[in-house]
Amino acid sequence: MTTPAEKISTPAELNRAILDFLLNQRKEGRADETIRSRIQSLNQVARTCNLLNPENVKYLANSKWNNKTKTKFCDTYSAFARHQHITWIPPKYQITEKLPFIPTEQEIDLLISGTGTVTSTVLQMLKETGMRIGELVLLAPKDIDTKRKTVNITPIKGSNPRILPISDKLIGMLNALPKTHETVFQPDKRYLREYLDTQRKALAQKLNNPRLKLISFHTLRHWKGTMEYHNTKDIMHVKAVLGHKSITSTMIYINLENALYLETNDNFTCKIAHYPQEETQLIEAGFTFVNNRGELAFYKKRK
């Protein structure tokens, strides 16, 4: 039986296979972020597994990765296997969906004030805009309009482009950053994550608040979506802010907001739909169906 430690015949063979796969992904028009993520995953697994032996790769089932990460890698390896004409049947993993952790604004601000110049500016930008860390590292100086107080976000993962407002506080923090890269921030997000990990551990210990260690860059995107829905009750507005292509991706923030704030307000905005198109628009805006009277459909949404 193949062992996890088995290596391929030569490292050069694997390097050629991964490079060829990378070029193929570009020809297929895959997003740069997707390609980078897939190549990083393949290189990581190649340290202990023979990527050209699919049975060898299945030893990942015994790894400490969670099932969601394993499933994501299986998708990557399936694409790699197809390109290498390797036959493999990917294992199935049961994924338990959980609502993401949402910190308080006070905890976020504690983290921002307690970290270094670069990390605190990254966190402030993510807090105000809800952009992905992959979008943040693409920011160029031209994307920051200090006169209009806006940031122009180049999307990744098939999202929509958007221009969002930023505060005077954030503009001041951006102006104080060292100008060491062509981009606004360090272009390799791995280093930014390492900076955050080191600083938040120290701060969590100093303040005796282990919850701070749960705040990741993506946590702030979830926080922004939840707060925007709480303040507006307009799920289409949240969709626009986060750049989602599909409203399905945004609906989680209704659930999160309800769970966090446990609304007891009994005041509602009521709307009447005369046609199916109007009903669709009301549902997308977060209204809930009440009943029908003849051809009229009645909807409500908590104020």
Secondary structure, DSSP 8 states (H G I E B T S, - for coil): ---TT---S-HHHHHHHHHHHHHHHHHTT--HHHHHHHHHHHHHHHTTS-TT-HHHHGGGGGSS--HHHHHHHHHHHHHHHHHTT-------------------HHHHHHHHHTS-HHHHHHHHHHHHH---HHHHTT--GGGEETTTTEEEE---TT---EEEE--HHHHHHHHTS---SSSSS-S-HHHHHHHHHHHHHHHHHHHT-GGGGG--HHHHHHHHHHHHHHHH--HHHHHHHHT-SSGGGTTHHHHHHHHHH------EEEEEESSHHHHHHHHHTT-EEEEEETTEEEEEEE-
